[in-house]
Amino acid sequence: MNTHSIRFRLTAWHASLLIGVFLLLGALMYFGLKHYLEASLGQTQMRRARQIGGTLVANLQPKDETNLVSEIKSLYAPETNDRFIRVTRPDGSVLYASGQPKDLSFNPAGLPVLKERPEKESLRKEMLPDGRALLIAAINYAATSGQRYLVEVGSPTISMETMLGQLRLQLLIGLPIVVLVAVGGGYLLVARALAPVEQITRKAEQITQHNLSERLPVPRSADELERLSLSLNHMISRMEEGLLNSKRFVADASHELRTPLTVLRSELENLVVREGWTAEMPECLGSLLEEVERLAKIVERLFALSRLDAGEAQAEWVRFNLAELAATTADQMNLMAEDKGIAVTCKSSLEIAVEGDRARLKQVVVNLLDNAIKYTPKGGTVHLSVRSHNGHAILEVADSGIGIPPEALPHVFERFFRVDQARSSDLGGAGLGLAIVKSICAAHGAEVEVESKLSQGSLFRVKLPLAGKKP
């Protein structure tokens, strides 16, 4: 048995608790009953001593002492009733002492006389040679003659000890039963409580990367186990989504790299079989350079995504003015826009301070502007704005381009996703620019969203915490 297991520890704790409660209640019951029986026996002896004092000693005259002895014998018969009665004169001499009881439980002659008389009443316990006890009540009673007689009445505690012994025996017999019930019941209760955990464990061992679509059983108990199962299922969902994204990423990357590699291979094979330098050679070499450049861009962006996934974006955070960065970047991109006949405007506040990787956030602005210019027809406009609102810096890039279909909006930030595959390839896009924007924003605790209508343009909005504000 594993003594470190939860089942063993819970069972041991449950059994220990029940045994402790049983022992505590047993002790309280035993000592409570003992106290009650002693008090009851003491009160009985005290009441009998008062009765003797009030009826026989109260009017006692020295000449009537003989009559007292006969009256005590006739009225109380201490030897027959196994009681002890003794009346002592003021000078300490014994007026009357009962004889040995019928059960021979004690010897009255061996009981010492009190050296100091109580002022009125007292109760004491005298230990007998056999280990038993005699409970004696004493009362210092004044007779009408002025003499004060000490009346002692006692009774052995045999009946009380017999009852307490029976209780001890019952407790000793009951303790093993309680132990068995506590251990057995605790084991069954713990086993039943941990049954859902066993089911979750068995199911978890069956889930691999090939069947991540399966989920753990959720006990409908509205407790910690249900919350644990739900949390684990959510974790498995995230793992499944991450694995699917990785597989899709590898497939898309392979597809994107296959096309330029095929073109390169074909052009190189043509160069090999051709004899001498022909007029098509420069054009063929130019095509090869374009494909090489495209490959280089894809690899560079893949490398950037891998570094972002590794948390590299948080390595060089500084405080800087986002408005100034956006305005400078817009001026740099304006040259490319003029070649297409597109007007790029920028509106920003004087200073909007943020914290982050300046180079990466500039890449966000560049990618959004490049995307807007790329898909905006000649004569269109691209507008960049930066402002602050509710503790956040808001960067917006709006264009009057071709727009994005509603069904494509949820996927625009996915890696290698392109709304129009053919047109995007012609424009040199690989579907990684917006994915890089999404990764950079996530690394900076920022949000990025898009609004678009076909033939009316698109609006990309980045919401970044201001400097000093926690994301």
WOCORNOR-V702531 format. One record per helix or strand of 2 or more residues. SS is the DSSP state (@ for helix, = for strand). FROM is the first residue (numbers start at 1). LEN is the number of residues. Records with the same first field share a line. If there is no record, write none. Layout:
BEGIN
SS->FROM-LEN + FROM-LEN
END
This chain:
BEGIN
@->6-52 + 62-15 + 108-3 + 158-49 + 224-50 + 281-29 + 312-3 + 322-18 + 358-17 + 406-6 + 421-6 + 433-11
=->83-6 + 94-4 + 121-7 + 133-10 + 148-9 + 318-4 + 343-6 + 353-4 + 381-9 + 392-8 + 447-7 + 457-10
END
